[in-house]
Amino acid sequence: MPTADDLLQALDPEQRAVALALRGPVCVVAGAGTGKTRAITHRIAYGVATGVYKPTEVLAVTFTNRAAGEMRGRLRSLGAEGVQARTFHSAALRQARYFWPQVYGGEFPELTRSKIPLVNEAARRCGIRVDAPVLRDLSAEIEWAKVSNVRPTDYARLSVRGRREVAGVDGATIGNVFAAYEDIKRDRNRIDMEDILLVTAAILAEDERVAAQVRRQYQWFVVDEYQDVNPLQATLLNLWLGGRNDLCVVGDPLQTIYSFAGASPEILGSFSRTYPDGQRHELVRNYRSTPQILAAANAVFGRNTKVKGVRLQSQQEAGDPVTYVGYSDEVAEANAVANEIALLHRSGVPYKEMAILFRINAQSETFEEALGQHGIPYVLRGVERFFERAEVRQGITLLRGAARSGQGEDADLLGEVKAVLASIGYAEKAPTGTGAVRDRWESLHALVSMAADLGETDEAAGLTELVADLDRRASHAHAPAADGVTLATLHSAKGLEWDAVFCIGMHEGMMPSIHAQSDAEVEEERRLFYVGLTRARNNLMISWAASRNPGGRASRKATRFLDNLLPANHEARQTGRSPRERKVARCRVCNSMLAPGADRKRGRCEDCPSNYDEVLYEHLREWRTGQASEQRVPAYVIFTDATLQGIAESKPEDIAGLSRIPGIGKVKLDRYAEEVLALCSAE
């Protein structure tokens, strides 16, 4: 086992200072990638090695079972076996089960794993019937109220102050459902996950003998990810301490992104006010990311932020510049990201070391399809595949039924789709607020947008063609998932890292979210954006699309969080371009910068004279028509006109030359390269 001196020698100067601060109160502000787990596990192990701590008297608390397991493993390897490393809920449940019989008598209540069945019953008692998404939102709202110490009778008043809402349900009704839910649990002798903390806090507050026993057991406390502590957890922690101050908290106020669950950057920020004589240490040496990535992350906040985090200092060698790219539409954005992923993979980056991060679940579909078309495997984290979501399956089933019955043959496709989806609750106006109801609407709205895309491409298309197009998209999206590229929301990416990260859809209205109205809400979105950037080790690309659909009105602007990073006069907003992209960034005729979209696929400006082989172009169009007819898909699915022009201009002689034309990925090379090259050779 390592000696005490060995433990210190394994640390950098700032981490060593943390390890030496054995007696509390201690606050460690640890930036992303600075080795905070290393610092606090070595601190505990050093305390054990020097005899200051007895292992069984240390309680280290974190937020996930994975993090607790990692901490226990590290402590064992450092010679500190016996230290309790648990989540808040695990530590509280252990105490509550042990002390319940002697405080209250009888058996410990049954733990209910899901609120939804009981919330559904509570809603019916209150005379309202709600669907599954609303039930999920009501359950989440009850959870927020409980961890925020909000009683049912106070919910309506306090929810207004906190800008809390559930679509279609007023605050008073939510308070009534909350009260009915608590009554049902009590009648059936059940508790939920929040009750574990409430029960433990009640036992400690009401029985001094129990509190004294717990406080004799645990003399030293460490709390990881302290910025994520909610008011209920803070109350329980104070009861564990019982007025003592041998506490070490570790967190990063710049990564507070769970206010919807009750967390606040103020909890970490108020530590120095609670303990004015406490020590404060900062971990600033980032071992994860290149200097270029950290320069971008630091610039997200500037130097005038009110939240006192740290400015990260990279310990890695210089790498590639961060890439900022604006595209004409989301399809172009998705295809470009897929192409870049394919290039990185060819250069040796494993698919599992790359991630596409987005703000909301509905953004995944376009990228699922693009990756599928390129034959790139992927996995989704914290979100279902688009075509596997319940509302999407239900919507497509209804559209398929309407197509078979002959509906929509003489009607406007878009109008017919909206009418069909209206039967399952779709409305053109988005619901207010966030949560499961909004997620469901976003998924159904994505189906409407796909119908709009098809209608613009093929004016004669009806429901039959739309269903066929949806089936095609679904089949393309189901690429094999083993060791694939990760698709995840920014929230679910926290705590993870990859060699290459693509933060997509980073435009105003999405980042920050359109729902972020107050200054505090916008600042939380800024922190969420920062979390996304700091997931990357070596490559970082930030992108956005001017419109959702090809040919749509280009009204979107890059997120305001890039204002410190993008030149104000840079119209295309494409700084930091990689060498691979510069090869196709300029017009081959006039050498000017090309706009995203069709111009890049052509390799020239639309107004510049074309030098493509018109005979070859027509032969390619005839071949494409045959392929589209045989496969029963729209012609643009095979190749767009711009891609065909690019082929007719460059006349590639081999697969390598063909692969350099934008819009042609691995799947299309496998399917069509031989025939396309034969046509080029014949000409």
C-alpha positions as CSV (number, residue, x, y, z in Angstrom):
1,M,0.0,0.0,0.0
2,P,1.2,3.6,-0.7
3,T,2.8,5.5,2.2
4,A,1.6,8.9,3.3
5,D,4.5,10.5,1.4
6,D,3.6,8.4,-1.7
7,L,0.1,9.7,-1.6
8,L,1.3,13.4,-1.7
9,Q,3.9,12.8,-4.4
10,A,1.2,11.6,-6.8
11,L,-0.6,15.0,-6.7
12,D,0.0,18.4,-8.3
13,P,0.5,21.4,-6.0
14,E,-3.2,22.4,-5.8
15,Q,-4.3,18.8,-5.2
16,R,-1.6,18.4,-2.6
17,A,-2.9,21.4,-0.7
18,V,-6.4,19.8,-0.7
19,A,-4.9,16.5,0.7
20,L,-3.1,18.4,3.5
21,A,-6.3,20.2,4.5
22,L,-7.5,17.4,6.7
23,R,-9.6,19.3,9.1
24,G,-12.7,21.3,8.0
25,P,-14.4,23.3,7.0
26,V,-12.8,23.0,3.5
27,C,-14.3,24.2,0.2
28,V,-12.7,22.9,-3.0
29,V,-13.7,24.6,-6.2
30,A,-12.7,22.1,-8.8
31,G,-13.0,23.0,-12.5
32,A,-13.9,20.4,-15.2
33,G,-11.2,17.8,-15.8
34,T,-9.0,19.0,-12.9
35,G,-8.8,15.6,-11.0
36,K,-11.2,16.4,-8.2
37,T,-11.9,12.7,-7.4
38,R,-8.2,12.1,-7.3
39,A,-7.7,15.0,-4.9
40,I,-10.5,14.0,-2.4
41,T,-9.7,10.3,-2.4
42,H,-6.0,11.1,-1.8
43,R,-7.1,13.5,1.0
44,I,-9.2,10.8,2.7
45,A,-6.4,8.2,2.2
46,Y,-3.8,10.6,3.5
47,G,-5.9,11.3,6.6
48,V,-6.2,7.5,7.2
49,A,-2.4,6.9,6.6
50,T,-1.4,9.6,9.1
51,G,-3.9,8.4,11.7
52,V,-6.1,11.5,11.7
53,Y,-9.1,9.6,10.3
54,K,-10.4,6.2,11.3
55,P,-11.8,4.7,8.0
56,T,-15.1,3.8,9.6
57,E,-15.7,7.3,10.8
58,V,-15.5,8.9,7.3
59,L,-18.7,9.3,5.2
60,A,-18.1,10.4,1.6
61,V,-21.3,11.4,-0.2
62,T,-21.9,11.8,-4.0
63,F,-24.8,11.7,-6.4
64,T,-24.7,8.6,-8.5
65,N,-24.0,4.9,-7.8
66,R,-21.3,5.0,-10.5
67,A,-19.5,7.8,-8.8
68,A,-19.8,6.2,-5.4
69,G,-18.5,2.9,-6.8
70,E,-15.5,4.6,-8.4
71,M,-14.7,6.4,-5.2
72,R,-14.8,3.1,-3.2
73,G,-12.5,1.4,-5.7
74,R,-10.0,4.2,-5.6
75,L,-10.0,4.3,-1.8
76,R,-9.4,0.6,-1.5
77,S,-6.4,0.9,-3.9
78,L,-5.0,3.8,-1.7
79,G,-5.2,1.8,1.5
80,A,-8.4,3.4,2.9
81,E,-10.8,0.4,2.8
82,G,-13.6,0.8,5.3
83,V,-14.5,4.4,4.3
84,Q,-18.2,4.7,3.5
85,A,-18.7,6.1,0.0
86,R,-22.4,6.4,-0.8
87,T,-25.0,8.4,-2.5
88,F,-27.2,10.7,-0.3
89,H,-30.1,8.2,-0.8
90,S,-28.1,5.1,0.0
91,A,-26.6,6.6,3.2
92,A,-30.0,7.9,4.3
93,L,-31.8,4.6,3.5
94,R,-29.3,2.6,5.5
95,Q,-29.8,4.8,8.6
96,A,-33.6,5.0,8.2
97,R,-34.1,1.3,8.0
98,Y,-31.8,0.7,11.0
99,F,-33.5,3.2,13.3
100,W,-37.1,3.1,12.2
101,P,-38.2,0.2,14.4
102,Q,-36.8,1.8,17.6
103,V,-38.1,5.3,16.8
104,Y,-41.5,4.5,15.3
105,G,-42.0,0.7,15.8
106,G,-43.2,-1.8,13.2
107,E,-41.6,-2.5,9.8
108,F,-40.1,0.0,7.6
109,P,-42.5,1.2,4.9
110,E,-42.4,-0.2,1.4
111,L,-40.3,1.8,-1.1
112,T,-42.2,2.7,-4.3
113,R,-39.9,2.8,-7.3
114,S,-42.2,4.9,-9.5
115,K,-44.5,7.8,-8.5
116,I,-46.5,7.6,-11.7
117,P,-49.2,5.0,-10.7
118,L,-49.9,6.7,-7.4
119,V,-49.9,10.2,-9.1
120,N,-52.4,8.9,-11.6
121,E,-54.6,7.7,-8.8
122,A,-54.2,11.0,-7.0
123,A,-55.2,12.9,-10.2
124,R,-58.3,10.9,-10.6
125,R,-59.2,11.6,-7.0
126,C,-59.0,15.3,-7.8
127,G,-61.3,14.8,-10.8
128,I,-58.7,15.2,-13.6
129,R,-57.6,12.7,-16.2
130,V,-54.2,13.2,-17.7
131,D,-52.1,11.3,-20.2
132,A,-48.6,9.7,-19.7
133,P,-46.5,12.8,-20.5
134,V,-48.5,15.0,-18.0
135,L,-48.2,12.3,-15.4
136,R,-44.4,12.3,-15.8
137,D,-44.4,16.1,-15.5
138,L,-46.6,16.0,-12.4
139,S,-44.3,13.4,-10.8
140,A,-41.3,15.5,-11.5
141,E,-43.1,18.6,-10.0
142,I,-43.9,16.7,-6.8
143,E,-40.3,15.6,-6.6
144,W,-39.1,19.2,-7.0
145,A,-41.5,20.4,-4.3
146,K,-40.4,17.7,-1.8
147,V,-36.7,18.3,-2.2
148,S,-37.3,22.1,-2.0
149,N,-39.2,21.7,1.2
150,V,-42.4,23.0,-0.4
151,R,-45.7,21.7,1.2
152,P,-48.8,20.9,-0.9
153,T,-50.6,23.8,0.6
154,D,-47.8,26.2,-0.4
155,Y,-47.2,24.9,-3.8
156,A,-49.6,27.2,-5.8
157,R,-48.0,30.3,-4.2
158,L,-44.4,29.3,-4.4
159,S,-44.6,27.8,-7.9
160,V,-45.4,31.2,-9.3
161,R,-42.3,32.7,-7.7
162,G,-40.2,29.8,-9.1
163,R,-41.8,30.0,-12.6
164,R,-42.9,26.4,-12.2
165,E,-45.6,25.0,-14.5
166,V,-47.0,21.9,-16.0
167,A,-48.7,22.3,-19.4
168,G,-52.5,22.4,-19.0
169,V,-52.6,22.1,-15.2
170,D,-52.8,25.1,-12.9
171,G,-50.8,25.5,-9.7
172,A,-53.8,25.0,-7.3
173,T,-54.6,21.7,-9.0
174,I,-51.0,20.5,-8.8
175,G,-51.0,21.3,-5.1
176,N,-54.2,19.2,-4.7
177,V,-52.8,16.3,-6.6
178,F,-49.6,16.6,-4.5
179,A,-51.7,16.4,-1.3
180,A,-53.8,13.4,-2.6
181,Y,-50.6,11.6,-3.6
182,E,-49.2,12.0,0.0
183,D,-52.5,10.7,1.4
184,I,-52.4,7.6,-0.8
185,K,-48.8,6.8,0.2
186,R,-49.6,7.2,3.8
187,D,-52.7,5.0,3.6
188,R,-50.7,2.2,2.0
189,N,-47.6,2.5,4.2
190,R,-45.3,3.5,1.3
191,I,-42.6,6.0,0.8
192,D,-40.9,7.4,-2.3
193,M,-37.2,8.3,-2.9
194,E,-37.6,11.8,-1.5
195,D,-39.2,10.4,1.6
196,I,-36.0,8.4,2.3
197,L,-34.3,11.8,2.9
198,L,-37.3,13.3,4.7
199,V,-37.7,10.3,7.0
200,T,-34.0,10.2,7.9
201,A,-34.0,14.0,8.6
202,A,-37.1,13.6,10.8
203,I,-35.5,10.7,12.8
204,L,-32.4,12.8,13.4
205,A,-34.3,15.9,14.3
206,E,-36.8,14.2,16.6
207,D,-34.7,11.7,18.5
208,E,-31.5,13.1,20.1
209,R,-30.3,9.6,21.0
210,V,-30.3,8.5,17.4
211,A,-28.7,11.7,16.3
212,A,-25.9,11.3,18.8
213,Q,-25.3,7.7,17.7
214,V,-25.0,8.7,14.1
215,R,-22.7,11.6,14.9
216,R,-20.4,9.3,17.0
217,Q,-20.3,7.0,14.0
218,Y,-19.3,9.6,11.5
219,Q,-16.8,12.3,12.4
220,W,-15.6,13.4,9.0
221,F,-17.7,14.3,6.0
222,V,-16.9,14.8,2.3
223,V,-19.5,15.8,-0.3
224,D,-18.7,15.6,-3.9
225,E,-20.5,17.6,-6.6
226,Y,-21.7,20.0,-3.9
227,Q,-23.1,22.4,-6.5
228,D,-25.9,19.8,-7.1
229,V,-27.1,19.6,-3.5
230,N,-30.7,20.5,-3.1
231,P,-32.3,22.1,0.0
232,L,-33.5,18.8,1.4
233,Q,-30.0,17.2,1.1
234,A,-28.5,20.3,2.7
235,T,-30.9,19.9,5.6
236,L,-29.9,16.2,6.1
237,L,-26.2,17.1,5.8
238,N,-26.5,19.7,8.6
239,L,-28.3,17.2,10.8
240,W,-25.5,14.7,10.2
241,L,-23.0,17.3,11.2
242,G,-24.9,18.5,14.3
243,G,-23.1,21.8,14.5
244,R,-19.6,20.4,13.8
245,N,-17.5,21.6,10.9
246,D,-15.3,18.7,9.9
247,L,-16.7,19.0,6.4
248,C,-15.1,19.1,3.0
249,V,-17.2,20.0,0.0
250,V,-16.1,19.8,-3.6
251,G,-17.9,21.3,-6.6
252,D,-17.9,23.7,-9.5
253,P,-20.4,26.5,-9.6
254,L,-19.9,26.8,-13.4
255,Q,-21.4,23.3,-13.7
256,T,-24.6,23.9,-11.8
257,I,-27.2,22.7,-14.4
258,Y,-30.0,21.1,-12.3
259,S,-32.0,23.9,-10.9
260,F,-35.1,22.2,-12.2
261,A,-34.4,19.5,-9.6
262,G,-33.8,22.0,-6.8
263,A,-30.0,22.6,-7.1
264,S,-28.6,26.2,-7.0
265,P,-25.1,27.7,-7.5
266,E,-25.9,29.7,-4.3
267,I,-25.5,26.6,-2.1
268,L,-21.8,26.2,-3.0
269,G,-21.4,30.0,-3.1
270,S,-22.8,30.4,0.4
271,F,-20.3,28.0,2.0
272,S,-17.9,30.8,2.8
273,R,-20.7,32.8,4.5
274,T,-21.7,29.7,6.6
275,Y,-18.1,29.0,7.5
276,P,-16.2,32.3,7.3
277,D,-13.1,30.8,8.8
278,G,-13.1,27.8,6.4
279,Q,-10.3,27.1,3.9
280,R,-10.9,27.5,0.1
281,H,-8.8,25.7,-2.5
282,E,-9.0,25.9,-6.2
283,L,-8.2,23.1,-8.7
284,V,-7.4,24.8,-12.1
285,R,-5.1,22.5,-13.9
286,N,-7.2,20.7,-16.5
287,Y,-5.8,17.3,-17.6
288,R,-8.5,16.6,-20.1
289,S,-8.7,19.2,-22.8
290,T,-6.3,21.0,-25.2
291,P,-5.5,24.7,-24.7
292,Q,-7.7,25.6,-27.7
293,I,-10.8,23.9,-26.2
294,L,-10.2,25.5,-22.7
295,A,-9.8,28.9,-24.3
296,A,-13.2,28.6,-25.8
297,A,-14.7,27.3,-22.6
298,N,-13.2,30.1,-20.5
299,A,-14.5,32.7,-23.0
300,V,-18.1,31.5,-22.5
301,F,-18.2,33.3,-19.2
302,G,-15.7,36.2,-19.8
303,R,-14.2,37.9,-16.8
304,N,-17.3,39.6,-15.4
305,T,-19.4,36.5,-14.4
306,K,-21.1,36.8,-11.0
307,V,-20.5,33.1,-10.4
308,K,-17.1,32.5,-8.8
309,G,-15.7,29.5,-10.7
310,V,-12.2,29.0,-11.9
311,R,-10.4,29.7,-15.2
312,L,-9.1,26.4,-16.5
313,Q,-5.4,25.9,-17.4
314,S,-4.7,23.1,-19.8
315,Q,-1.9,20.7,-19.1
316,Q,-2.1,19.2,-22.6
317,E,-0.1,20.0,-25.7
318,A,-1.6,22.4,-28.2
319,G,-4.2,20.8,-30.5
320,D,-6.4,21.7,-33.4
321,P,-8.4,24.9,-33.3
322,V,-12.0,24.7,-32.2
323,T,-14.3,24.6,-35.2
324,Y,-17.4,27.0,-35.4
325,V,-19.6,26.3,-38.3
326,G,-23.0,27.7,-39.4
327,Y,-25.0,25.7,-42.0
328,S,-27.9,26.5,-44.2
329,D,-30.2,23.9,-42.6
330,E,-30.2,21.0,-40.2
331,V,-29.8,18.3,-42.9
332,A,-26.6,20.0,-44.1
333,E,-25.4,20.2,-40.5
334,A,-26.1,16.6,-39.8
335,N,-24.4,15.4,-43.0
336,A,-21.4,17.5,-42.4
337,V,-21.0,16.2,-38.8
338,A,-21.3,12.6,-40.1
339,N,-18.7,13.3,-42.7
340,E,-16.3,14.8,-40.1
341,I,-16.9,11.8,-37.8
342,A,-16.1,9.4,-40.7
343,L,-12.8,11.4,-41.4
344,L,-11.9,11.3,-37.7
345,H,-12.5,7.5,-37.6
346,R,-10.3,7.0,-40.6
347,S,-7.6,8.9,-38.9
348,G,-7.8,6.5,-35.9
349,V,-10.3,7.9,-33.5
350,P,-12.7,5.1,-32.3
351,Y,-16.4,5.8,-32.7
352,K,-16.9,5.3,-29.0
353,E,-14.6,8.2,-28.4
354,M,-16.9,10.7,-30.2
355,A,-20.1,12.3,-29.1
356,I,-22.9,14.5,-30.6
357,L,-24.4,16.6,-27.9
358,F,-27.7,18.5,-28.2
359,R,-30.1,20.6,-26.1
360,I,-33.3,18.6,-26.4
361,N,-34.3,15.0,-27.4
362,A,-36.1,16.0,-30.6
363,Q,-32.8,17.1,-32.2
364,S,-31.5,13.6,-32.4
365,E,-33.5,12.4,-35.3
366,T,-31.7,14.2,-38.1
367,F,-28.4,13.0,-36.8
368,E,-29.6,9.5,-36.3
369,E,-30.6,9.4,-40.0
370,A,-27.3,11.0,-41.2
371,L,-25.2,8.6,-39.2
372,G,-27.3,5.7,-40.4
373,Q,-26.8,6.8,-44.0
374,H,-23.1,6.9,-43.5
375,G,-23.0,3.5,-41.9
376,I,-21.7,4.9,-38.6
377,P,-22.8,3.0,-35.5
378,Y,-24.2,5.0,-32.6
379,V,-25.7,4.7,-29.2
380,L,-28.1,7.1,-27.4
381,R,-27.6,8.0,-23.8
382,G,-30.5,9.2,-21.7
383,V,-32.9,9.3,-24.7
384,E,-34.8,6.8,-26.8
385,R,-34.1,6.4,-30.5
386,F,-36.5,8.8,-32.3
387,F,-38.5,6.1,-34.2
388,E,-38.8,4.1,-31.0
389,R,-40.5,6.8,-29.0
390,A,-44.1,5.9,-28.1
391,E,-45.6,9.1,-29.5
392,V,-43.7,8.7,-32.8
393,R,-44.7,5.0,-33.2
394,Q,-48.3,6.0,-32.4
395,G,-48.2,8.9,-34.9
396,I,-46.8,6.8,-37.7
397,T,-49.3,4.1,-37.1
398,L,-52.1,6.6,-37.5
399,L,-50.6,8.1,-40.6
400,R,-50.2,4.6,-42.1
401,G,-53.8,3.8,-41.4
402,A,-55.0,7.1,-42.9
403,A,-52.9,6.4,-46.0
404,R,-54.4,2.9,-46.4
405,S,-57.9,4.2,-46.1
406,G,-57.2,6.7,-48.9
407,Q,-57.2,9.8,-46.8
408,G,-55.1,12.7,-48.0
409,E,-55.0,11.9,-51.7
410,D,-56.6,15.1,-52.8
411,A,-55.7,17.2,-49.7
412,D,-52.7,19.2,-48.7
413,L,-50.2,16.8,-47.3
414,L,-49.1,19.1,-44.4
415,G,-52.7,19.9,-43.4
416,E,-53.7,16.2,-43.5
417,V,-50.7,15.2,-41.3
418,K,-51.6,17.9,-38.8
419,A,-55.3,16.7,-38.8
420,V,-54.2,13.1,-38.2
421,L,-51.8,13.9,-35.4
422,A,-54.4,16.2,-33.8
423,S,-56.3,13.1,-32.8
424,I,-53.5,12.3,-30.4
425,G,-53.2,15.8,-29.0
426,Y,-50.9,17.6,-31.5
427,A,-51.5,21.3,-31.8
428,E,-49.6,23.8,-33.9
429,K,-48.8,26.0,-30.8
430,A,-46.2,24.5,-28.6
431,P,-47.1,23.8,-24.9
432,T,-45.7,26.1,-22.3
433,G,-42.9,25.0,-20.1
434,T,-40.5,22.1,-20.4
435,G,-40.7,18.4,-19.5
436,A,-42.3,15.3,-20.9
437,V,-45.3,17.2,-22.4
438,R,-43.0,19.5,-24.3
439,D,-40.8,16.5,-25.4
440,R,-43.8,14.7,-26.8
441,W,-44.9,17.8,-28.7
442,E,-41.4,18.2,-30.1
443,S,-41.4,14.6,-31.4
444,L,-44.8,15.0,-33.1
445,H,-43.8,18.3,-34.5
446,A,-40.7,16.6,-36.0
447,L,-43.1,14.4,-38.0
448,V,-44.9,17.4,-39.2
449,S,-41.6,19.0,-40.3
450,M,-40.7,15.8,-42.2
451,A,-44.0,16.1,-44.0
452,A,-43.2,19.7,-44.8
453,D,-39.8,18.7,-46.1
454,L,-41.3,16.0,-48.4
455,G,-44.0,18.4,-49.6
456,E,-41.4,21.0,-50.7
457,T,-39.4,18.3,-52.5
458,D,-42.4,16.6,-54.2
459,E,-45.6,18.6,-54.5
460,A,-47.5,15.5,-55.6
461,A,-46.6,13.5,-52.4
462,G,-49.4,12.3,-50.2
463,L,-49.7,10.2,-47.0
464,T,-48.5,7.0,-48.8
465,E,-45.3,8.7,-49.9
466,L,-44.8,10.2,-46.5
467,V,-45.2,6.9,-44.7
468,A,-42.7,5.3,-47.1
469,D,-40.3,8.2,-46.4
470,L,-40.7,7.7,-42.7
471,D,-40.0,4.0,-43.0
472,R,-36.9,4.8,-45.1
473,R,-35.7,7.2,-42.4
474,A,-36.3,4.6,-39.7
475,S,-34.4,1.9,-41.5
476,H,-31.4,4.3,-42.1
477,A,-31.4,5.3,-38.4
478,H,-31.0,1.8,-37.1
479,A,-27.2,1.5,-37.5
480,P,-25.5,-1.2,-35.3
481,A,-24.9,0.2,-31.8
482,A,-21.8,-1.6,-30.5
483,D,-19.0,0.8,-29.6
484,G,-20.8,3.6,-31.5
485,V,-20.8,7.4,-31.5
486,T,-22.7,8.7,-28.4
487,L,-25.8,10.8,-29.0
488,A,-26.8,12.6,-25.8
489,T,-28.4,15.7,-24.4
490,L,-26.1,18.2,-22.7
491,H,-27.6,17.4,-19.3
492,S,-26.9,13.6,-19.6
493,A,-23.3,14.2,-20.8
494,K,-22.2,15.8,-17.5
495,G,-19.5,13.8,-15.9
496,L,-18.4,12.2,-19.2
497,E,-15.7,12.9,-21.7
498,W,-14.7,12.0,-25.3
499,D,-11.8,12.6,-27.7
500,A,-14.1,14.5,-30.1
501,V,-17.3,16.3,-29.3
502,F,-19.8,17.9,-31.6
503,C,-22.1,20.5,-29.9
504,I,-24.9,20.8,-32.5
505,G,-28.0,23.0,-32.9
506,M,-26.3,25.8,-30.9
507,H,-28.6,28.6,-32.2
508,E,-30.6,31.2,-30.3
509,G,-33.9,29.8,-29.2
510,M,-32.3,26.4,-28.6
511,M,-29.2,27.6,-26.7
512,P,-30.2,29.4,-24.6
513,S,-33.6,27.7,-24.7
514,I,-36.6,29.8,-25.6
515,H,-38.0,29.0,-22.2
516,A,-35.1,30.8,-20.5
517,Q,-36.6,34.2,-19.8
518,S,-35.0,35.5,-16.6
519,D,-31.3,36.3,-16.2
520,A,-30.9,33.4,-13.8
521,E,-32.4,31.0,-16.4
522,V,-30.1,32.3,-19.2
523,E,-27.1,31.9,-16.9
524,E,-28.0,28.3,-16.3
525,E,-28.1,27.7,-20.0
526,R,-24.7,29.3,-20.3
527,R,-23.4,26.8,-17.7
528,L,-25.0,24.0,-19.6
529,F,-23.2,25.1,-22.8
530,Y,-19.9,25.3,-20.9
531,V,-20.5,21.7,-19.7
532,G,-20.8,20.6,-23.3
533,L,-17.6,22.2,-24.4
534,T,-15.6,20.8,-21.5
535,R,-16.5,17.2,-22.4
536,A,-14.0,17.3,-25.3
537,R,-10.4,16.2,-25.0
538,N,-8.9,16.8,-28.5
539,N,-11.5,17.9,-31.0
540,L,-14.4,20.3,-30.5
541,M,-16.9,21.4,-33.2
542,I,-19.8,23.8,-32.4
543,S,-22.4,24.1,-35.1
544,W,-25.8,25.6,-35.8
545,A,-28.2,25.8,-38.8
546,A,-29.8,28.9,-40.2
547,S,-33.1,27.1,-40.8
548,R,-34.6,23.8,-40.0
549,N,-35.4,22.6,-43.5
550,P,-33.4,22.8,-46.7
551,G,-34.6,26.0,-48.6
552,G,-36.2,27.4,-45.4
553,R,-35.9,31.0,-44.2
554,A,-32.5,31.5,-42.8
555,S,-33.6,33.3,-39.6
556,R,-31.5,31.6,-36.9
557,K,-28.4,33.1,-35.4
558,A,-25.5,31.5,-33.5
559,T,-26.0,31.4,-29.8
560,R,-25.1,34.6,-27.9
561,F,-22.7,32.4,-25.8
562,L,-20.3,32.5,-28.8
563,D,-20.2,36.3,-28.9
564,N,-16.7,36.3,-27.3
565,L,-15.5,33.8,-29.8
566,L,-16.8,34.8,-33.2
567,P,-15.7,38.0,-35.0
568,A,-18.6,40.4,-35.2
569,N,-18.0,40.9,-39.0
570,H,-17.7,37.2,-39.9
571,E,-20.8,36.7,-42.0
572,A,-20.5,33.0,-42.4
573,R,-19.5,32.5,-38.7
574,Q,-17.0,29.9,-39.6
575,T,-13.8,30.6,-37.7
576,G,-11.3,28.1,-36.7
577,R,-11.9,25.8,-39.7
578,S,-10.0,22.6,-39.9
579,P,-7.7,22.0,-42.9
580,R,-10.1,19.3,-44.2
581,E,-12.9,21.8,-44.4
582,R,-10.8,24.5,-46.0
583,K,-10.3,22.3,-49.0
584,V,-14.0,22.7,-49.9
585,A,-14.6,26.1,-48.5
586,R,-13.7,28.2,-51.6
587,C,-15.2,28.5,-55.0
588,R,-13.2,26.7,-57.7
589,V,-14.0,29.5,-60.1
590,C,-13.7,32.8,-58.2
591,N,-12.0,31.5,-55.0
592,S,-14.4,33.3,-52.7
593,M,-15.7,31.7,-49.5
594,L,-18.6,29.4,-50.2
595,A,-21.9,29.6,-48.2
596,P,-23.1,26.4,-46.5
597,G,-25.3,24.1,-48.4
598,A,-25.6,23.6,-52.1
599,D,-22.7,25.9,-53.0
600,R,-20.3,23.7,-51.1
601,K,-21.7,20.6,-52.7
602,R,-21.1,22.2,-56.1
603,G,-17.7,23.5,-55.1
604,R,-18.5,26.9,-56.6
605,C,-20.9,29.9,-56.2
606,E,-24.3,29.5,-57.8
607,D,-23.7,32.6,-60.0
608,C,-20.2,31.5,-61.2
609,P,-20.1,29.9,-64.6
610,S,-20.4,26.1,-64.5
611,N,-17.7,23.9,-66.0
612,Y,-19.4,20.6,-65.4
613,D,-19.8,18.0,-68.1
614,E,-23.5,18.5,-69.1
615,V,-23.7,15.2,-70.9
616,L,-22.3,13.3,-67.9
617,Y,-24.7,15.3,-65.7
618,E,-27.7,14.2,-67.7
619,H,-26.5,10.5,-67.7
620,L,-26.1,10.7,-64.0
621,R,-29.6,12.2,-63.6
622,E,-31.1,9.3,-65.8
623,W,-29.2,6.8,-63.7
624,R,-30.5,8.4,-60.5
625,T,-34.1,8.3,-61.7
626,G,-33.8,4.6,-62.3
627,Q,-32.3,4.0,-58.9
628,A,-35.1,6.1,-57.2
629,S,-37.8,4.2,-59.1
630,E,-36.3,0.8,-58.2
631,Q,-35.9,1.7,-54.5
632,R,-39.2,3.6,-54.4
633,V,-37.6,6.7,-52.7
634,P,-37.4,10.3,-53.8
635,A,-34.6,11.1,-56.2
636,Y,-32.8,13.4,-53.8
637,V,-32.3,10.4,-51.4
638,I,-29.9,8.8,-53.9
639,F,-28.0,12.1,-54.7
640,T,-29.0,15.7,-54.7
641,D,-28.6,17.8,-57.9
642,A,-25.7,19.6,-56.3
643,T,-23.9,16.4,-55.6
644,L,-24.5,15.2,-59.2
645,Q,-23.0,18.5,-60.5
646,G,-20.0,18.0,-58.2
647,I,-19.5,14.6,-59.8
648,A,-19.9,16.0,-63.3
649,E,-17.4,18.7,-62.6
650,S,-14.6,16.7,-60.9
651,K,-15.1,13.5,-62.9
652,P,-13.5,11.3,-60.2
653,E,-11.4,8.4,-61.4
654,D,-11.5,6.3,-58.2
655,I,-13.3,5.9,-54.9
656,A,-10.9,8.3,-53.2
657,G,-11.8,11.0,-55.6
658,L,-15.5,10.2,-55.3
659,S,-15.4,10.3,-51.5
660,R,-14.0,13.8,-51.6
661,I,-17.3,15.2,-53.0
662,P,-19.5,16.5,-50.2
663,G,-22.7,14.5,-49.8
664,I,-21.1,11.1,-50.5
665,G,-20.4,9.0,-47.4
666,K,-19.5,5.4,-46.8
667,V,-22.9,4.0,-47.4
668,K,-23.4,5.7,-50.7
669,L,-19.9,4.7,-51.8
670,D,-20.6,1.1,-51.0
671,R,-23.9,1.2,-52.9
672,Y,-23.2,3.4,-55.9
673,A,-19.5,3.9,-56.4
674,E,-19.0,1.2,-59.0
675,E,-21.9,2.5,-61.2
676,V,-21.0,6.2,-60.8
677,L,-17.4,5.6,-61.6
678,A,-18.3,3.6,-64.7
679,L,-20.5,6.4,-65.9
680,C,-17.6,8.9,-65.4
681,S,-15.2,6.6,-67.1
682,A,-17.5,6.2,-70.1
683,E,-17.7,9.9,-70.6
